[in-house]
Amino acid sequence: MDVFNIKIGFGQNELTLTILPTDEGQYKIIYYGGVLGAIRLEADNETWEKVPDDELEAGDLPFYRHDLKADRLDIILDDATVGRIGEEINSHI
């Protein structure tokens, strides 16, 4: 599967994220040129979960660095955000 972009609402704003599918069934989430994290479907194939950081390989990209002073929204992959991203991935595939 090819790389694609999704948009999610984040507070009062909308974010564009790049999604990089992997052969392992994971979807890497790219934000501002870095790997923010990855998600995958749980065993029930209905619920999305965050891939633990120690299982994630960035590959050719650096890991995203949080910077509260930067002129961008700082996104965190909590359960609600993972669910919204998963819904958008389902819509795309």
VENLINJO-V251576 format. One line per field, one symbol per residue. ss: DSSP state (a for helix, b for strand, c for the rest). phi: phi as a letter, one per 20 degrees, with the letter a starting at -180 (. if undefined). psi: psi as a letter, one per 40 degrees, with the letter a starting at -180 (. if undefined). A space follows every 10 residues. Layout:
# VENLINJO-V251576
ss->???
phi->???
psi->???
This chain:
# VENLINJO-V251576
ss->cccbbbbbbb ccbbbbbbbb bccccbbbbb bccbbbbbbb bccccccbbb ccaaaccccc cbbccccccc ccccccccaa aaaaaaaaaa aac
phi->.efbdcccfc medcddcedd fdfenecfdd clmcefrbcb ffgflcdecf fggfeedfmf efffdfbfef ebfdeceegf fgfffgfffg ffe
psi->iiiiiihihg beihihihhg iieeeihhhh hfeihdaiii hidefdhiih hideehhdbe iiihhhheei giihihgidd dddddddddd dd.
